[in-house]
Amino acid sequence: MLYRLEVENFLSIRDRQVLDLTIAPNVPDPDNRYAPIFAGSELRAPKVIALYGKNASGKTNVLRALEVIATLARAPQPQQGWPVALDRFNDEDSCEREMRFAIELGGAMNLSPSVMERIDAAAEVEWGLYRYELVLEVKGGFVTRIQEEALRQKPNGHGKWQRVFERDVDGQIKDSQSFSISGFKHLLNTLGPTVSVLSSFAHFQHPTAQLFVRIANDVTFSSALGMHFADDQPIISYLSKAPPMVAALNRDLGRIDVGIEGMRFVETPQGPQAAFRHAGLQVEMPWALQSQGTRKFIKVFPWIAGSLQSGGIAVIDELDTAVHPAVLPEILRWYYNPERNPNDAQVWFTCHAASLLDDLNKEEIVICDKDEGGRTTVHSLMDVKVRRDDNFYRKYLSGALGGVPQIG
């Protein structure tokens, strides 16, 4: 369970922003909205994280920061440049200042194939916290290399952080018993400046690095399959090769588009095409004749269903543009439902639909704002003095929570 994100000098986020979503043990949870950060932990984090704020306030940039961390952790050596877009804050002082990212999440300690075997066998293992840090060097306004990288663990969530591995400014790596580089030291001579230790070592079959990369692969982003592409063919091609996903989609599609009984794919000279069966209609209808809302929902569904299945994290920009506002609470309830979400998956999304605030707890709401200097600030509603029974919808639109445009 991901519960903390730190970002500095990235896009509109100039100054260090810390988003801590830790929920205290005494906060009630009758709807199963929160999950332990790790097995046995008294501290919890929300399964649903909704980012609100006015246009260009930096909501999407928070999601992009997550994308940077996950991509650098798992991406293999690119042929040239970076595997993900990296832009620092656009002022003179930030031209030579490091770009920093960090996340904290729960997991099994001293991760290794043998620990995974014990987990799969339902045997006891030690759990705790992980902290992954990336410091990127910025020279002349451009990101030049990974300057520092570290993975640390805190067994049972107590005490000091313990090194799993550390990569210093000179490119030297300190390992640990749980992340030994014995037998892999030759990789230190070929470790590229734009490649993380995790992705490089995993590429060359380091067993523990592979496990952490597998975790990073469970973080999926709405740009990956073309949710916002003008061309709808990428999602059609993906679904045509994923029958289990289509079966799951068909079970929920009727909730979104009244009358749809199912969809299937037919091969044509132009490639796979979607065909929709509607109640009361004789002929199946093509993709182009479905509503925009239906098509957008189909585009976003793989991230939602995939995260619920794997227990991973779905990161979705503008979720409220993909489905009707009345359907949004139902989708979020999928994450609260232990039968649909047995592995405590999370969804992080940006949203403008203020009406959804009536269905969210303050622990699930994050506000992004931007000052006159173009600098984004990020805070959880837990950091604001509001009561749990406050009308967040009314307070948000009044400007009391920040993040709304000042018109007139």
Summary of the structure (lengths in Angstrom):
residues: 408
radius of gyration: 22.2
end to end distance: 42.1
largest distance: 68.7
contacts: 1251
relative contact order: 0.15
helix: 31%
strand: 27%
